[in-house]
Amino acid sequence: SVLWIRDQVAVALVGIDGGVQYHWQHAFQGGERAQDVIDMIVAEIGRILARERDCLLLGIMAQAPGPLDAMGGVILNPSNFNGWQNIPLVNILAERFDLPVFLENNLVGATVAEQHFGYGRDLPDFIYIVVDEGIGAGFVLGGQLYQGKSRQISEVGHISLDIHGEKCSCGN
């Protein structure tokens, strides 16, 4: 699992039970280029694969702040990441490693973890909200993750409240 948030990137080996078997993280110093961070991620995944040769690995799940094109595997233009636009992360990782690779919004990933391993286990309906440098949410309705047609529903912080108001760094 690769987790990419506003101030750090982490790579973890996670068991089917949700238990973290290995964890590495790098705190951003500011101004990191996307390619440098991707190179760190690739190197760390390579170290895990070399160390866990007897382990059955099902795939790589990458989570990143949005907006992103999860179906196309592309990080589009996350706020506060200057110059990080249209990064085909799934293709980059799939070309390097012989494993299925998936990309999802980090809030969607957190919501699914909450649903299976946290307080949401016994709740058929809940909203998981995170407020930090942005505002995001994940929705579980009737026991199912709800993402909407565009799969951008977790980007609640990118909803325009005043179309004549100040522009966000994302352009809205």
C-alpha positions in Angstrom: 0.0 0.0 0.0 1.3 3.5 -0.9 -0.2 6.3 1.0 0.4 9.8 -0.2 -0.8 12.7 1.9 -0.1 16.4 2.0 3.0 16.2 4.2 4.4 12.7 3.7 4.4 9.5 1.7 4.3 6.1 3.2 4.8 2.6 1.9 3.4 -0.4 3.9 3.1 -4.1 3.6 -0.4 -4.8 4.8 -1.9 -8.3 5.4 -5.3 -9.4 4.3 -6.5 -8.9 7.9 -5.5 -5.2 7.8 -2.4 -5.7 10.0 0.6 -3.6 9.0 3.6 -6.0 8.6 6.1 -3.3 7.5 6.0 0.5 7.3 8.2 3.2 5.8 7.5 6.9 5.5 9.2 10.0 4.2 8.2 13.5 5.5 8.1 16.1 2.8 10.6 18.9 3.3 8.8 21.2 0.8 9.3 21.5 -2.9 9.8 17.8 -3.7 9.4 17.0 -7.3 6.9 14.3 -8.2 9.5 12.2 -10.0 11.8 12.2 -6.9 8.9 11.0 -4.7 7.9 8.4 -7.2 11.5 7.2 -7.3 11.5 6.8 -3.5 8.2 4.9 -3.7 9.5 2.5 -6.4 12.7 1.9 -4.5 10.9 1.1 -1.3 8.4 -1.3 -3.0 11.5 -2.9 -4.6 13.0 -3.4 -1.1 9.8 -5.0 0.2 9.5 -7.3 -2.8 13.1 -8.4 -2.4 12.6 -9.1 1.3 9.2 -10.8 1.0 9.9 -13.3 -1.8 7.8 -16.1 -0.1 4.9 -13.8 0.5 1.8 -13.9 -1.8 1.3 -10.3 -2.9 -2.1 -9.5 -4.3 -1.3 -6.1 -5.7 -0.4 -2.5 -5.0 -2.9 0.0 -3.7 -1.9 3.6 -4.0 -3.8 6.3 -2.2 -3.4 10.0 -2.9 -5.1 13.3 -2.3 -7.4 14.3 -5.0 -8.6 15.3 -7.3 -7.6 12.2 -9.3 -8.8 9.9 -12.0 -9.0 6.6 -10.0 -10.3 4.6 -13.0 -7.5 5.9 -15.3 -4.9 5.7 -12.5 -3.9 9.3 -12.8 -3.2 11.9 -10.0 -4.7 15.0 -11.6 -3.9 18.2 -9.8 -3.9 17.9 -6.0 -3.9 21.2 -4.1 -0.7 22.4 -2.6 1.5 20.2 -4.9 2.9 22.7 -7.3 3.9 21.0 -10.6 2.3 17.7 -9.7 -0.3 17.3 -12.5 -1.5 14.4 -14.6 0.8 11.8 -13.0 0.0 8.3 -14.4 0.9 6.6 -11.2 -0.8 3.3 -11.9 1.0 3.0 -15.3 4.4 3.9 -13.7 4.0 1.3 -10.9 2.5 -1.4 -13.2 5.4 -1.1 -15.7 7.9 -1.5 -12.9 6.3 -4.3 -10.9 4.5 -7.4 -12.2 1.4 -6.8 -9.9 -2.0 -5.3 -10.3 -2.0 -1.6 -9.3 -4.9 0.4 -8.1 -5.3 4.1 -7.3 -7.8 5.6 -4.9 -8.5 8.8 -3.1 -6.8 8.7 0.3 -10.2 9.5 2.0 -11.9 6.6 0.3 -9.1 4.3 1.5 -9.5 5.6 5.1 -13.3 5.2 4.9 -12.9 1.5 3.7 -10.4 0.9 6.6 -12.9 2.4 9.0 -15.7 0.3 7.6 -13.7 -3.0 8.0 -11.4 -2.4 11.0 -12.7 0.6 12.9 -15.9 2.1 14.4 -17.8 1.7 11.2 -17.8 -2.1 11.4 -21.2 -2.2 13.0 -22.7 0.8 11.1 -24.6 0.4 7.9 -24.4 4.1 7.2 -21.8 6.6 8.1 -19.8 9.6 6.8 -16.0 9.7 7.5 -14.8 13.3 7.4 -11.3 14.7 7.6 -10.5 18.3 7.9 -6.8 19.3 7.6 -5.3 21.2 4.7 -8.4 20.2 2.8 -11.8 18.8 3.5 -12.6 15.3 2.4 -15.2 12.7 3.2 -16.1 9.1 2.5 -19.6 7.8 2.5 -20.9 4.3 3.4 -24.6 3.8 2.7 -26.4 0.5 3.3 -23.1 -1.1 4.1 -21.6 -0.1 0.7 -19.0 2.5 -0.2 -20.7 5.3 -2.1 -18.6 7.1 -4.7 -21.1 8.6 -7.2 -20.8 8.4 -11.0 -17.6 10.6 -11.2 -15.9 8.9 -8.2 -15.0 12.5 -7.0 -17.6 12.6 -4.2 -14.9 12.5 -1.5 -13.6 15.9 -2.7 -16.1 17.9 -0.6 -13.6 20.6 0.0 -13.7 21.4 -3.7 -17.4 22.2 -3.8 -17.8 25.9 -4.7 -19.9 27.7 -2.1 -19.6 31.1 -3.7 -19.0 31.1 -7.4 -17.9 34.8 -7.1 -15.6 34.1 -4.1 -11.8 33.6 -3.9 -10.3 31.0 -6.2 -8.8 27.8 -4.7 -5.3 26.7 -5.7 -7.1 23.9 -7.6 -8.7 26.6 -9.9 -12.3 26.4 -8.6 
